[in-house]
Amino acid sequence: MKSRRIFIKHSLGSIAAAAVANSAFASVLLPRKKEKLGVALVGLGYYSTDLLAPALQLTKHCELKGIVTGTPEKAKKWQAQYRIADKNIYDYKSFDQLANNPDIDVVYIVLPPSMHAAYAIRAARAGKHVWCEKPMAMTVAECKSMIDACNSNKVKLSIGYRLHHEPVTQQIIQFGKEKRYGAIRKVTAFAGYVDNRTNHWKQTKSLGGGCMYDMGVYPLNAARYITGEEPVAVTAKQSTTRPEIYKDVDETIHFNLEFPSGALAECEASFGKDMNHMKTECTKGWYKLEPFSAYNGVQGTASDGLVIKPAITEIPYEQVKQMDEDALAIMQNKTVLVPGEEGLRDIRVVEAIYSAVRQNTRIAIA
């Protein structure tokens, strides 16, 4: 009996030692959990250069690790400025090789809208999470293909609607949910700026140009997040004051939305007018923001004298909060705040708006 006890004791000790050894070996083999996600920016135009890259210097949960560009001169400049490793610099031909790069966790697509679907799908197939600028894509079909690709490859898809992360906008979304000023009767939202360029992609239809895709999603999305409803019908008119520039795409679009509750929205987007304001009229008062979709300084007032402003000191770049929250959702395996389905809902309405313009009639939205 004594020898049996000794055998069992030695056996258990050997098993325990083996378990510790295996655990230690596994800890060496398993990748350590990242403190920050590596982001690769695809397209190095104004938005990436002046807003996203600087914002990524301030984020807590993600960092700029790579770039994708077709311009070697830009690549050299960015590499020097942000200390980007040679192996993390790609062009559009080598894009798919991102699949072999563990430094890159997220691909942020900042390209003309006509390219969004193709590169989102390629990024998903490379096993990378996808952040895509607005508008999500050109068509509902493209939006669905992006969502399907990300789901199939088990990566997250987030659309760059920074205002959903913006504190003042979150306050007015809550106003609607709580009916703080009563039932919503009418939303007025206008967004535009004067664009005199003649050879930019925003003046080219095939690349996804036009004011509706670029600026129109701001008032459209605002009408949806303020009411908390999906529009059931739309009427729309298109106009231009500079047909020599805006012969291929829309310069100004004015559209009206009808919602199931009876609420209405009057919206306008333009490349020929400076405007950035929103007002929501309710049964017991009103509230408004001006500006409502700017890169900073979003603020407003209400009929009861309330001053609507951030509760905390505003971050220099709205995109810091946006990207940090999206990164945390990935790291914690939670639903992102603005998934692909949100972008798809806007494009469904955009398609109806263009139909209303072409047919000059009220279009029901299925």
C-alpha positions as a Markdown table, in Angstrom:
| # | Residue | x | y | z |
|---|---|---|---|---|
| 1 | Met | 0.0 | 0.0 | 0.0 |
| 2 | Lys | 2.9 | 2.3 | 0.8 |
| 3 | Ser | 4.5 | 1.8 | -2.6 |
| 4 | Arg | 1.1 | 2.4 | -4.3 |
| 5 | Arg | 0.8 | 5.8 | -2.4 |
| 6 | Ile | 4.3 | 6.7 | -3.5 |
| 7 | Phe | 3.5 | 5.8 | -7.1 |
| 8 | Ile | 0.4 | 7.9 | -7.1 |
| 9 | Lys | 2.2 | 10.9 | -5.5 |
| 10 | His | 4.9 | 10.8 | -8.1 |
| 11 | Ser | 2.5 | 10.3 | -11.0 |
| 12 | Leu | 0.4 | 13.3 | -9.9 |
| 13 | Gly | 3.5 | 15.4 | -9.5 |
| 14 | Ser | 4.6 | 14.5 | -13.0 |
| 15 | Ile | 1.2 | 15.4 | -14.4 |
| 16 | Ala | 1.2 | 18.7 | -12.6 |
| 17 | Ala | 4.7 | 19.5 | -13.9 |
| 18 | Ala | 3.7 | 18.6 | -17.4 |
| 19 | Ala | 0.6 | 20.8 | -17.2 |
| 20 | Val | 2.8 | 23.7 | -16.0 |
| 21 | Ala | 5.2 | 23.1 | -18.8 |
| 22 | Asn | 2.5 | 22.9 | -21.4 |
| 23 | Ser | 0.9 | 26.1 | -20.1 |
| 24 | Ala | 4.2 | 27.9 | -20.3 |
| 25 | Phe | 4.8 | 26.5 | -23.8 |
| 26 | Ala | 1.3 | 27.6 | -24.8 |
| 27 | Ser | 1.9 | 31.1 | -23.5 |
| 28 | Val | 4.9 | 31.4 | -25.7 |
| 29 | Leu | 3.1 | 30.1 | -28.8 |
| 30 | Leu | -0.2 | 32.1 | -28.4 |
| 31 | Pro | -0.1 | 35.7 | -29.5 |
| 32 | Arg | -0.3 | 38.3 | -26.8 |
| 33 | Lys | -3.4 | 40.4 | -26.7 |
| 34 | Lys | -2.7 | 43.7 | -28.4 |
| 35 | Glu | -3.1 | 46.9 | -26.4 |
| 36 | Lys | -3.8 | 48.8 | -29.6 |
| 37 | Leu | -5.1 | 47.7 | -33.0 |
| 38 | Gly | -3.0 | 48.5 | -36.0 |
| 39 | Val | -4.9 | 50.6 | -38.6 |
| 40 | Ala | -4.0 | 50.9 | -42.3 |
| 41 | Leu | -5.4 | 53.9 | -44.1 |
| 42 | Val | -6.4 | 53.2 | -47.7 |
| 43 | Gly | -6.3 | 56.5 | -49.7 |
| 44 | Leu | -4.2 | 59.4 | -48.6 |
| 45 | Gly | -6.4 | 62.4 | -49.6 |
| 46 | Tyr | -7.5 | 65.3 | -47.5 |
| 47 | Tyr | -9.5 | 63.3 | -45.0 |
| 48 | Ser | -6.8 | 60.9 | -44.2 |
| 49 | Thr | -4.0 | 63.5 | -44.3 |
| 50 | Asp | -5.7 | 66.3 | -42.3 |
| 51 | Leu | -8.0 | 64.4 | -40.0 |
| 52 | Leu | -7.6 | 60.7 | -39.6 |
| 53 | Ala | -3.8 | 60.5 | -39.4 |
| 54 | Pro | -3.5 | 63.3 | -36.8 |
| 55 | Ala | -6.4 | 61.7 | -34.9 |
| 56 | Leu | -4.6 | 58.4 | -34.8 |
| 57 | Gln | -1.8 | 60.1 | -32.9 |
| 58 | Leu | -4.2 | 60.7 | -30.1 |
| 59 | Thr | -6.2 | 57.5 | -29.9 |
| 60 | Lys | -5.8 | 55.1 | -27.0 |
| 61 | His | -7.0 | 51.8 | -28.5 |
| 62 | Cys | -5.7 | 52.0 | -32.1 |
| 63 | Glu | -2.7 | 53.4 | -34.0 |
| 64 | Leu | -1.6 | 54.2 | -37.5 |
| 65 | Lys | 0.5 | 51.2 | -38.6 |
| 66 | Gly | 0.1 | 51.1 | -42.4 |
| 67 | Ile | -0.9 | 52.9 | -45.6 |
| 68 | Val | -2.2 | 52.0 | -49.0 |
| 69 | Thr | -1.5 | 54.5 | -51.8 |
| 70 | Gly | -0.8 | 54.6 | -55.5 |
| 71 | Thr | 1.5 | 57.6 | -55.2 |
| 72 | Pro | 5.1 | 56.7 | -54.2 |
| 73 | Glu | 5.9 | 60.3 | -53.3 |
| 74 | Lys | 3.1 | 60.3 | -50.7 |
| 75 | Ala | 4.3 | 57.0 | -49.3 |
| 76 | Lys | 7.8 | 58.4 | -48.7 |
| 77 | Lys | 6.4 | 61.5 | -47.0 |
| 78 | Trp | 4.0 | 59.5 | -44.8 |
| 79 | Gln | 6.7 | 57.0 | -43.9 |
| 80 | Ala | 9.0 | 59.7 | -42.7 |
| 81 | Gln | 6.3 | 61.6 | -40.8 |
| 82 | Tyr | 4.7 | 58.7 | -39.0 |
| 83 | Arg | 7.6 | 56.2 | -38.9 |
| 84 | Ile | 5.7 | 53.5 | -40.9 |
| 85 | Ala | 7.7 | 50.3 | -41.5 |
| 86 | Asp | 8.6 | 49.4 | -45.1 |
| 87 | Lys | 6.6 | 46.1 | -44.8 |
| 88 | Asn | 3.4 | 48.1 | -43.9 |
| 89 | Ile | 3.4 | 50.2 | -47.0 |
| 90 | Tyr | 1.2 | 48.9 | -49.9 |
| 91 | Asp | -0.1 | 50.0 | -53.2 |
| 92 | Tyr | -3.4 | 48.9 | -54.8 |
| 93 | Lys | -1.8 | 45.9 | -56.5 |
| 94 | Ser | -0.2 | 44.6 | -53.4 |
| 95 | Phe | -3.3 | 45.3 | -51.2 |
| 96 | Asp | -4.3 | 41.7 | -50.8 |
| 97 | Gln | -0.9 | 40.9 | -49.2 |
| 98 | Leu | -2.3 | 42.6 | -46.1 |
| 99 | Ala | -3.6 | 39.1 | -45.2 |
| 100 | Asn | 0.0 | 38.1 | -44.2 |
| 101 | Asn | 0.6 | 41.2 | -42.0 |
| 102 | Pro | -0.2 | 40.8 | -38.3 |
| 103 | Asp | 0.7 | 44.5 | -37.7 |
| 104 | Ile | -2.6 | 45.5 | -39.5 |
| 105 | Asp | -5.9 | 44.7 | -37.8 |
| 106 | Val | -8.1 | 47.2 | -39.4 |
| 107 | Val | -8.3 | 48.6 | -42.9 |
| 108 | Tyr | -9.9 | 52.1 | -43.1 |
| 109 | Ile | -11.2 | 52.8 | -46.6 |
| 110 | Val | -11.0 | 56.5 | -47.5 |
| 111 | Leu | -11.5 | 56.2 | -51.3 |
| 112 | Pro | -14.1 | 57.6 | -53.8 |
| 113 | Pro | -17.4 | 55.9 | -53.1 |
| 114 | Ser | -17.2 | 53.8 | -56.3 |
| 115 | Met | -14.3 | 51.9 | -54.8 |
| 116 | His | -15.7 | 51.3 | -51.4 |
| 117 | Ala | -17.3 | 47.9 | -52.0 |
| 118 | Ala | -14.4 | 46.4 | -53.9 |
| 119 | Tyr | -11.8 | 47.3 | -51.3 |
| 120 | Ala | -14.1 | 46.5 | -48.3 |
| 121 | Ile | -14.6 | 43.0 | -49.7 |
| 122 | Arg | -10.9 | 42.5 | -50.4 |
| 123 | Ala | -10.0 | 43.7 | -46.9 |
| 124 | Ala | -12.6 | 41.3 | -45.4 |
| 125 | Arg | -11.1 | 38.4 | -47.4 |
| 126 | Ala | -7.7 | 39.3 | -46.1 |
| 127 | Gly | -9.1 | 38.8 | -42.6 |
| 128 | Lys | -9.0 | 42.5 | -41.6 |
| 129 | His | -11.8 | 44.4 | -39.9 |
| 130 | Val | -13.2 | 47.1 | -42.1 |
| 131 | Trp | -13.9 | 50.8 | -41.4 |
| 132 | Cys | -15.4 | 52.5 | -44.4 |
| 133 | Glu | -16.0 | 56.2 | -45.0 |
| 134 | Lys | -19.5 | 57.5 | -45.9 |
| 135 | Pro | -21.3 | 57.1 | -48.1 |
| 136 | Met | -21.0 | 53.3 | -47.6 |
| 137 | Ala | -21.3 | 52.5 | -51.3 |
| 138 | Met | -23.0 | 53.5 | -54.6 |
| 139 | Thr | -25.9 | 51.0 | -54.4 |
| 140 | Val | -27.9 | 48.8 | -52.0 |
| 141 | Ala | -26.5 | 45.8 | -53.8 |
| 142 | Glu | -22.9 | 46.9 | -53.1 |
| 143 | Cys | -23.7 | 47.6 | -49.5 |
| 144 | Lys | -25.2 | 44.1 | -49.1 |
| 145 | Ser | -22.1 | 42.6 | -50.7 |
| 146 | Met | -19.9 | 44.4 | -48.2 |
| 147 | Ile | -21.9 | 43.1 | -45.2 |
| 148 | Asp | -21.9 | 39.6 | -46.6 |
| 149 | Ala | -18.2 | 39.6 | -47.1 |
| 150 | Cys | -17.5 | 40.8 | -43.6 |
| 151 | Asn | -19.9 | 38.3 | -42.1 |
| 152 | Ser | -18.4 | 35.4 | -44.1 |
| 153 | Asn | -14.9 | 36.3 | -43.0 |
| 154 | Lys | -15.9 | 36.9 | -39.4 |
| 155 | Val | -14.7 | 40.5 | -39.3 |
| 156 | Lys | -16.5 | 43.7 | -38.2 |
| 157 | Leu | -17.7 | 46.4 | -40.6 |
| 158 | Ser | -18.2 | 49.9 | -39.3 |
| 159 | Ile | -19.2 | 53.0 | -41.4 |
| 160 | Gly | -17.5 | 56.3 | -40.7 |
| 161 | Tyr | -20.5 | 58.2 | -39.4 |
| 162 | Arg | -18.5 | 60.1 | -36.8 |
| 163 | Leu | -21.5 | 62.1 | -35.6 |
| 164 | His | -23.1 | 59.0 | -34.1 |
| 165 | His | -20.1 | 59.1 | -31.7 |
| 166 | Glu | -20.2 | 62.9 | -31.2 |
| 167 | Pro | -21.6 | 63.9 | -27.7 |
| 168 | Val | -24.0 | 66.7 | -28.8 |
| 169 | Thr | -25.5 | 64.5 | -31.5 |
| 170 | Gln | -25.9 | 61.7 | -29.0 |
| 171 | Gln | -27.8 | 64.2 | -26.8 |
| 172 | Ile | -30.4 | 65.0 | -29.5 |
| 173 | Ile | -30.8 | 61.4 | -30.3 |
| 174 | Gln | -31.7 | 60.9 | -26.7 |
| 175 | Phe | -34.2 | 63.8 | -26.9 |
| 176 | Gly | -36.1 | 62.0 | -29.5 |
| 177 | Lys | -36.1 | 58.7 | -27.6 |
| 178 | Glu | -37.3 | 60.4 | -24.4 |
| 179 | Lys | -39.7 | 62.7 | -26.3 |
| 180 | Arg | -38.2 | 65.5 | -24.1 |
| 181 | Tyr | -40.0 | 68.2 | -26.3 |
| 182 | Gly | -42.9 | 66.0 | -27.3 |
| 183 | Ala | -43.6 | 64.1 | -30.5 |
| 184 | Ile | -41.4 | 65.2 | -33.4 |
| 185 | Arg | -43.4 | 67.0 | -36.1 |
| 186 | Lys | -40.7 | 68.3 | -38.5 |
| 187 | Val | -36.9 | 68.1 | -39.0 |
| 188 | Thr | -35.1 | 70.6 | -41.1 |
| 189 | Ala | -31.5 | 69.8 | -42.0 |
| 190 | Phe | -29.3 | 71.5 | -44.6 |
| 191 | Ala | -25.6 | 70.7 | -45.3 |
| 192 | Gly | -23.4 | 72.2 | -48.0 |
| 193 | Tyr | -20.3 | 74.1 | -49.1 |
| 194 | Val | -19.1 | 75.9 | -52.2 |
| 195 | Asp | -16.9 | 73.6 | -54.3 |
| 196 | Asn | -15.4 | 75.3 | -57.3 |
| 197 | Arg | -13.2 | 72.4 | -58.4 |
| 198 | Thr | -13.7 | 71.1 | -61.9 |
| 199 | Asn | -11.6 | 67.9 | -62.0 |
| 200 | His | -12.1 | 66.3 | -58.6 |
| 201 | Trp | -13.8 | 62.9 | -58.2 |
| 202 | Lys | -16.7 | 64.7 | -56.5 |
| 203 | Gln | -17.6 | 66.1 | -59.9 |
| 204 | Thr | -17.4 | 62.7 | -61.6 |
| 205 | Lys | -20.4 | 60.5 | -61.6 |
| 206 | Ser | -18.6 | 57.2 | -62.2 |
| 207 | Leu | -16.5 | 57.7 | -59.1 |
| 208 | Gly | -19.5 | 58.4 | -56.8 |
| 209 | Gly | -19.5 | 62.2 | -57.1 |
| 210 | Gly | -22.4 | 64.5 | -56.6 |
| 211 | Cys | -23.7 | 66.4 | -53.5 |
| 212 | Met | -26.2 | 63.8 | -52.5 |
| 213 | Tyr | -23.6 | 61.1 | -51.9 |
| 214 | Asp | -21.1 | 63.4 | -50.3 |
| 215 | Met | -23.2 | 65.9 | -48.3 |
| 216 | Gly | -26.7 | 64.6 | -48.6 |
| 217 | Val | -26.1 | 61.7 | -46.3 |
| 218 | Tyr | -25.6 | 64.2 | -43.4 |
| 219 | Pro | -29.2 | 65.6 | -43.4 |
| 220 | Leu | -30.6 | 62.2 | -44.5 |
| 221 | Asn | -28.9 | 60.4 | -41.6 |
| 222 | Ala | -29.8 | 63.2 | -39.2 |
| 223 | Ala | -33.5 | 62.9 | -40.1 |
| 224 | Arg | -33.3 | 59.2 | -39.4 |
| 225 | Tyr | -31.4 | 59.4 | -36.1 |
| 226 | Ile | -33.5 | 62.3 | -34.8 |
| 227 | Thr | -36.8 | 60.7 | -35.5 |
| 228 | Gly | -35.6 | 57.1 | -34.8 |
| 229 | Glu | -37.7 | 56.0 | -37.9 |
| 230 | Glu | -37.1 | 54.9 | -41.4 |
| 231 | Pro | -38.7 | 57.1 | -44.2 |
| 232 | Val | -41.6 | 55.6 | -46.1 |
| 233 | Ala | -41.6 | 58.1 | -49.1 |
| 234 | Val | -39.6 | 60.9 | -50.7 |
| 235 | Thr | -39.9 | 63.8 | -53.1 |
| 236 | Ala | -36.9 | 65.5 | -54.5 |
| 237 | Lys | -35.6 | 68.3 | -56.9 |
| 238 | Gln | -32.2 | 68.8 | -58.4 |
| 239 | Ser | -30.7 | 72.1 | -59.5 |
| 240 | Thr | -27.5 | 73.8 | -60.5 |
| 241 | Thr | -26.2 | 77.4 | -60.8 |
| 242 | Arg | -23.0 | 76.2 | -62.5 |
| 243 | Pro | -23.9 | 73.7 | -65.3 |
| 244 | Glu | -20.4 | 74.1 | -66.8 |
| 245 | Ile | -19.0 | 72.4 | -63.6 |
| 246 | Tyr | -21.9 | 70.3 | -62.5 |
| 247 | Lys | -22.9 | 68.7 | -65.8 |
| 248 | Asp | -22.2 | 65.1 | -64.8 |
| 249 | Val | -23.4 | 65.2 | -61.2 |
| 250 | Asp | -25.8 | 67.0 | -58.9 |
| 251 | Glu | -24.8 | 70.4 | -57.5 |
| 252 | Thr | -27.8 | 70.8 | -55.2 |
| 253 | Ile | -30.6 | 68.4 | -54.2 |
| 254 | His | -33.6 | 69.4 | -52.1 |
| 255 | Phe | -35.6 | 66.5 | -50.7 |
| 256 | Asn | -38.5 | 65.8 | -48.4 |
| 257 | Leu | -39.0 | 62.7 | -46.3 |
| 258 | Glu | -42.2 | 61.2 | -44.9 |
| 259 | Phe | -42.0 | 59.0 | -41.7 |
| 260 | Pro | -44.5 | 56.4 | -40.4 |
| 261 | Ser | -45.4 | 58.6 | -37.3 |
| 262 | Gly | -46.4 | 61.5 | -39.6 |
| 263 | Ala | -43.2 | 63.4 | -39.0 |
| 264 | Leu | -41.7 | 65.2 | -42.0 |
| 265 | Ala | -38.1 | 66.2 | -42.9 |
| 266 | Glu | -37.1 | 68.9 | -45.2 |
| 267 | Cys | -33.5 | 68.5 | -46.3 |
| 268 | Glu | -31.0 | 70.0 | -48.7 |
| 269 | Ala | -27.4 | 69.2 | -49.8 |
| 270 | Ser | -25.2 | 71.3 | -52.0 |
| 271 | Phe | -21.8 | 72.0 | -53.5 |
| 272 | Gly | -23.0 | 75.5 | -54.3 |
| 273 | Lys | -24.2 | 76.9 | -50.9 |
| 274 | Asp | -22.6 | 77.2 | -47.5 |
| 275 | Met | -25.0 | 75.8 | -44.9 |
| 276 | Asn | -24.9 | 73.6 | -41.9 |
| 277 | His | -27.9 | 73.7 | -39.6 |
| 278 | Met | -30.6 | 71.5 | -38.2 |
| 279 | Lys | -33.9 | 72.2 | -36.4 |
| 280 | Thr | -36.4 | 69.8 | -34.9 |
| 281 | Glu | -39.9 | 71.0 | -34.2 |
| 282 | Cys | -41.9 | 69.1 | -31.7 |
| 283 | Thr | -45.4 | 69.3 | -30.1 |
| 284 | Lys | -43.9 | 70.9 | -26.9 |
| 285 | Gly | -41.0 | 72.9 | -28.2 |
| 286 | Trp | -37.9 | 72.7 | -30.5 |
| 287 | Tyr | -34.2 | 72.3 | -30.5 |
| 288 | Lys | -31.6 | 73.1 | -33.1 |
| 289 | Leu | -27.9 | 72.7 | -33.9 |
| 290 | Glu | -25.7 | 75.0 | -35.8 |
| 291 | Pro | -23.4 | 73.6 | -37.0 |
| 292 | Phe | -24.8 | 70.1 | -36.9 |
| 293 | Ser | -22.4 | 68.2 | -39.0 |
| 294 | Ala | -19.1 | 70.1 | -38.7 |
| 295 | Tyr | -15.8 | 68.4 | -37.8 |
| 296 | Asn | -15.8 | 70.3 | -34.5 |
| 297 | Gly | -17.9 | 72.8 | -32.6 |
| 298 | Val | -21.3 | 71.1 | -32.9 |
| 299 | Gln | -23.6 | 72.9 | -30.6 |
| 300 | Gly | -27.1 | 74.3 | -30.3 |
| 301 | Thr | -30.0 | 75.6 | -28.3 |
| 302 | Ala | -33.6 | 74.6 | -27.4 |
| 303 | Ser | -36.9 | 76.4 | -26.9 |
| 304 | Asp | -36.6 | 76.1 | -23.1 |
| 305 | Gly | -33.3 | 78.0 | -23.1 |
| 306 | Leu | -31.1 | 74.9 | -22.9 |
| 307 | Val | -27.7 | 75.3 | -24.4 |
| 308 | Ile | -26.7 | 72.0 | -26.1 |
| 309 | Lys | -23.0 | 71.5 | -25.9 |
| 310 | Pro | -20.6 | 68.7 | -24.9 |
| 311 | Ala | -20.5 | 67.7 | -21.2 |
| 312 | Ile | -16.8 | 67.3 | -21.4 |
| 313 | Thr | -14.0 | 69.2 | -23.1 |
| 314 | Glu | -14.2 | 68.5 | -26.8 |
| 315 | Ile | -11.5 | 66.3 | -28.3 |
| 316 | Pro | -9.5 | 68.2 | -31.0 |
| 317 | Tyr | -10.7 | 65.6 | -33.6 |
| 318 | Glu | -14.1 | 63.9 | -33.5 |
| 319 | Gln | -12.5 | 61.0 | -35.3 |
| 320 | Val | -10.5 | 60.1 | -32.1 |
| 321 | Lys | -13.6 | 59.1 | -30.2 |
| 322 | Gln | -15.1 | 57.4 | -33.3 |
| 323 | Met | -12.0 | 55.2 | -33.9 |
| 324 | Asp | -11.4 | 54.5 | -30.3 |
| 325 | Glu | -14.9 | 53.3 | -29.8 |
| 326 | Asp | -14.8 | 51.2 | -32.9 |
| 327 | Ala | -11.5 | 49.7 | -31.9 |
| 328 | Leu | -12.9 | 48.8 | -28.4 |
| 329 | Ala | -15.9 | 47.1 | -30.0 |
| 330 | Ile | -13.5 | 44.9 | -32.0 |
| 331 | Met | -11.2 | 44.2 | -29.0 |
| 332 | Gln | -14.2 | 43.3 | -26.8 |
| 333 | Asn | -16.1 | 41.5 | -29.6 |
| 334 | Lys | -19.1 | 43.8 | -29.2 |
| 335 | Thr | -21.4 | 45.2 | -31.9 |
| 336 | Val | -20.0 | 48.4 | -33.4 |
| 337 | Leu | -22.0 | 51.6 | -33.0 |
| 338 | Val | -22.5 | 52.1 | -36.7 |
| 339 | Pro | -22.6 | 48.8 | -38.5 |
| 340 | Gly | -22.9 | 48.2 | -42.3 |
| 341 | Glu | -26.7 | 47.9 | -42.0 |
| 342 | Glu | -26.9 | 51.6 | -41.0 |
| 343 | Gly | -25.0 | 52.7 | -44.1 |
| 344 | Leu | -27.2 | 50.4 | -46.3 |
| 345 | Arg | -30.4 | 52.1 | -44.9 |
| 346 | Asp | -29.1 | 55.5 | -46.1 |
| 347 | Ile | -28.2 | 54.2 | -49.5 |
| 348 | Arg | -31.7 | 52.7 | -49.9 |
| 349 | Val | -33.1 | 56.2 | -49.4 |
| 350 | Val | -30.5 | 57.8 | -51.7 |
| 351 | Glu | -31.6 | 55.5 | -54.5 |
| 352 | Ala | -35.2 | 56.6 | -53.9 |
| 353 | Ile | -34.1 | 60.2 | -53.9 |
| 354 | Tyr | -32.4 | 59.9 | -57.3 |
| 355 | Ser | -35.5 | 58.1 | -58.6 |
| 356 | Ala | -37.7 | 60.9 | -57.4 |
| 357 | Val | -35.5 | 63.4 | -59.2 |
| 358 | Arg | -35.6 | 61.4 | -62.5 |
| 359 | Gln | -39.3 | 60.7 | -62.4 |
| 360 | Asn | -40.3 | 64.0 | -60.8 |
| 361 | Thr | -42.7 | 62.3 | -58.6 |
| 362 | Arg | -43.2 | 61.0 | -55.0 |
| 363 | Ile | -41.4 | 57.7 | -54.5 |
| 364 | Ala | -42.5 | 55.2 | -51.9 |
| 365 | Ile | -39.6 | 53.5 | -50.1 |
| 366 | Ala | -40.1 | 49.8 | -49.5 |
